[in-house]
Amino acid sequence: MNTQYRPSFATEELVFHGDESNTEGKALYFPVHQRKILIDAERHPDDYFSCYQKKHISDGTEVIYIGTLDGVPCYCFELEEELEEGNMQYFGLHDLYGVIDEEMLGIASRAVQMADFYRTHRYCGLCGGAAHYVPEETGMKCHNCDHITYPRISPAVIVLIEREDHLLMARSKNFPDGVYGLVAGFVEAGETIEHAAHREIKEEVGVSIKELNYFASQPWPFPSSLMLGFTANFAEGEIKVDANEIEDACWFHVDDIPKLPGKKSISRALIDHFIDKHESCK
């Protein structure tokens, strides 16, 4: 496990079920509309979420408590329609990366996911009745049948596969031109994390691996994944890509790594770990 890795979009200081009371009446608000946050772009990034006044929240809006930061409660809520006033603009989480500090980015990530959870679970999946947010359960509860739905988190594996000083890299059709990354995929019902890693690699690039080791994890709020990173060694097989998932895959020497994903992803952290390890051996 890599104890030095600090993932983006993760919060470590927010107390999820803390004290909502604040003697000074302070609070941070995250107004969200379809996964984008409404921000006063004229303000300093440190003040992005302290400027939204509670009095501006319309009646009937369900305000969701998402945790307490240094004694200050934090809230999010879903705006019914797109609203822009003055210098207020909508920003996605990708837009905020590198603009606000990592801890606040993690809190904003939680806010977007919780607001999206509320937006997509207003009605019960069992009986169709209206649902409301229950803070102590962190879930949406049906008024009719009391069924509770919890925020969805979809685990996915991402694996760095090495063969001595070579790294197996692949590119999706959705990647920017020239960018290569690592093999990744979602965990399916009924399987372990380890089985998912072996299965995804075999399905997508046709090789087998050995010595699978956990590296670190990263919340990936696009929309609701948890990326579980691993390193592994090549065991056997020839690369054969699944054309439905992968556009290209090949082995790259550590001195000939192609264009990489951005720093915000665990994919890049794994690749940097591989490069640093071989640099230290020179």
Phi, psi and omega in degrees: 000136180268103183280351181270346185284127177244101186288146171287158180068019179241142176248132179247342185259343180287128175270108189298321182239055183269198181272123180280343184286144176216120186297336181265001179073018181279150176197155175249133182240138180238090177284126187236141172225111178049054173073013173239147185258135179275122186225145172279101187293345180280343182277162175291143180309329179295340184250011184305320189253007178258357188265344183280119185273139181300329182294343179274355179278123186292153178300142179090352178284129180276111180268125187253124176283126183246356178144177181236132181244114180051043179083359181252119180291147180241140184226152171229160175202150181268123175283133183295326180217160181295129185228129175224125179230129177059240182267008181288129180222159179265135179231136172277167180297324176299322181294329184275347179297127181084352179262314175254162183292163188298321181295315179293328175296321178295320179292318177299323177298315178296320180299314181296317181292321180288322177293322178292323176299315179297315183298325186262003181227037180285343180234144184294135178282349180266309185244352179084004180288161179292143181241157178227157183281135179244102186304316183294340178258348188050048183209170177258124185248133181286135177292331185273305188249000178068011176295135180248132176248138182252158180304135180281132172232121184256109180288140177221148179255147174221130192232130171269119183251119182242149175226092187058245182260021177243150182235131177276120181234151182223160176229137176275158176297339183270356180287152171299157182306129174085351184273132175240149179224207182249162179288133182213159177184164184278147173285135182259161181302133175089002180239158177279166176300317182297316180297322179299319180298311179297317182296311183299319181294316180296318182291319190272323183233359170080004181254166176250153182235167175216168177054053178286124182230138179291139179251300181184176177233163179211127169296135179232093190278048183228064006261335190202049183259159168236111182274127179250111187268140180224157166247153180205159175256146177295137178254302181193169176110162175250146181296126174218107189278147170277107186298340178285337184247322190239136177273323181199151176208141178196169178273135178239134174291150183302334180269002183226041180288134180284188179301132189255161173297166180293163183296341186285349185257152176293336175303314180294322179298319178295317180294316178299322178300316178297314181296314180298321180299318181281332175295321182290342180272351183281000000 
